[in-house]
């Protein structure tokens, strides 16, 4: 009985802390590895859930809601100038386009309509962050003396429109690696969803009681936090 009471008290305290974290999240900054009573926050912001984002960016997912598109542009001989090497589709995430070794070539980024975004019209931009298709691209050009790494475009996405990647050819292409992630169509039927909801409804309501009490406590004692 004593052990059970201690366990219940621990769970209630953890639930109260979780509620406090939800309430005061805009007011405090928590360390990334925050933990309490040996439990850490999951990607769902629930204490002790142990959930993490999968490759598709889904909290608690199993990498089945997306597909990874990757490849290497290998054409080595081209005429001097701009050459399209990749089309990044709408909805792409975790975008990475990188020269496999440094060269005198440059990477360039244009919109689907041909508007220059990075390194357009024979003007080479400085490394930095550039906005394109609803996301931010980080353009890296490593120091030409201290490293053999090539240029790269990196963005978290998702993209809101199609983007085109070019190489500004000046010497034999050292190959360009590209990779991005696209979501796949995963539709859950209303029938299976309703079965799952009905099966866990009673348990969910019972488990919510201490959280509802915690929210009421904060609403009553800390009204400024709720508004």
N, C-alpha and C positions, 0 to 999 in steps of 0.2 A: 504493500500500500504506500509506504513512504517513497519507494522508488518511483511508483506511478505518479504520485503527487509532484515529485521533483521534475519528472519528465514533462507533466502537464504544465507546470509553472514555467519550465524552460521554453516550451512551445509558445505559451501565451506571451512570454517576454519577447521571444523572437518575433512573433506576429506584431506586437506593439512597436518594436523597433523598426520593423519593416514599414509599418504605417507612418511612423515618424519620419523615416527616410523619404517616403513618397511625398509627405507634406512639406518637409523642409528642404527638399532637393534643390529648389531654386535659390535657397538662402545659404547653403553650405557646399563646400567642395570636398568630395570624398576621394581618398586615394584609390587608384585602379584596382588594388588587391584588397579592398576593405573586407573584413570578416568580423563576425561576432559569434561567440560561443562555438568556434571552430567551423562556422558556416560562412560562406562567401556569397555575394550577390551574383545571380545568374544574368544572362543577357536579357531575361525577361524582367529584371529588377526585383526578383523575388529571392529572399534570403534562403539559401540552402537548396535551390532548385538544381544547381550544377549544370544548367543549360548554357551552351555556347553557340555562337553563330557558325553555321556550316559554310562551305565554299560559296553557296548561293546567297549568303547573307540572311538566311532564315534562322531565327532563334530556335534551337533545338531540332533543326532539320537534319536530314540524312543525305544531303547532296543529290537528291533525286528531282529537285524542282528547277534544275538548270543544266546547262551543258557548257563545257569548256571548249572554246575554239582556239586552236593554236597552229602555228606553222612557221616556215622560214621562207622568206623571199630570197631566191638563189640566183637570179639572173645577173651575170657578171659584166657583160658588155652591152653598153647602151650609148646613145648619143648624148652629148653634153646638154643638160637642161633638166626640167621637171619631168618625172615619170611616176605615174600612179602605181602604188604597190599594194594598197589595201583599202577596202571600204569597211568602215566600222558601222554596223547597223544601229538603228534606234533601239534603246533599251539595254545596250551593252554596259557591263560593269567590270571592275577590276581590269582595266585596260592597261596593257604594257607593250610598247613598241620600242625595241632596242637594237641598235647596231651591235653585232656580235664582236667587232673590234673597231677601234677608231680608224677614221679615214678622212680624206679631204671632202667627202660628201656631207650633205646636210639632210636632215629630215624636215619635212614641211607638212603643215596641216591646213586643210581647206574645208569650208562648208560644202554641203551637198550641191550648192548652187555656184561653187567655184570661188567664193569669197575667201581671201587669204586670212588665216588666223595666226599662224606661226611661220616665219621665214617665207613670206610671200613677196612676189614681184622682185626677186633677186636681192631683197633686203634681209640680212641675217639678224634676227632678234637676239637679245640677251637671254641667257637662261633665266627662268622664272616661272611664275604661275599665270596661266592664260585661261580665260573663260570661253567655253565653246559648248554648244548644244546642251545647255543646262547643267554642266558640270565644270570642274576645274582641272586643267591639264598642267602637270608640272613638267616643264621642259628642262632637261639636264644636258649639259655639255661639259664633260669632265675636263680637267686641266690637260692640255695636250702634251705636257712634258712629263708629269708625274704618274700617268696611268695609261693603260692601253684600252680602257673602256670606251665604248662608243656613245653616241648620243641616244637619248631616250625620251619618249612621251609616256607619262603615267597619269592615270585618272581613276578615281573611284567609281564614277558614273552614278546613276544610269544616264545614258545619253538620251536627249529628247528629240534628236534628229540624226540623220545619216551624216557621217564625216568621212573625208577622204584623206589618206596619208600618202605623201609623195616622198621620193628621194630626189634631191638635187644632185644629179650625177656629175662628178668631175674626175673620178678615177674608178678603177675596177671595184665593183661592189663587194664589200666584205661580208655580205649576207645580213639580213635584218630579221630578227625573231619577233613574232607578234603573238599576243594572247589576249583574249577577253572572254567574259562569261555572259551567256544569254539565258534568260528564263525559258522554261518549257511550259506547255499548256498542261496543267494538272487540275482537273475539274472534279470536285467531290460532289456526288449526287445528293440531292435534298433528302432522299430516302435514307442513305447511310448516315448523313449528318443528324437527322432527327433521331435515329436509333441511338447514336452515341450520346446525344444530348439527354435523351430520356433516361439512359442507363446511369448517368452520373449526376442527375439533377438533385436527388436527395442528399447525396454525399457533399455536393458542392455547397448547397444551402447551409448544411451543418457546419462545414469548415469555414464559411464566411462569417459566422456569428461573432467570433472574437475580433475579426477585422472590422466588422460593422461597429462593434462597441468601441474599438480603438479610434475609428473615424469620428464617432460621436464625441468621444472624450476630447479629441483635438479640436473639433468644431466648437465645443462648449468652452474649453479652456484657452484656446489660441485662435480666436476668430480672425485675427489679422492674417494668419497663415492661409486661411481658406479663401480669401478674397484679394 
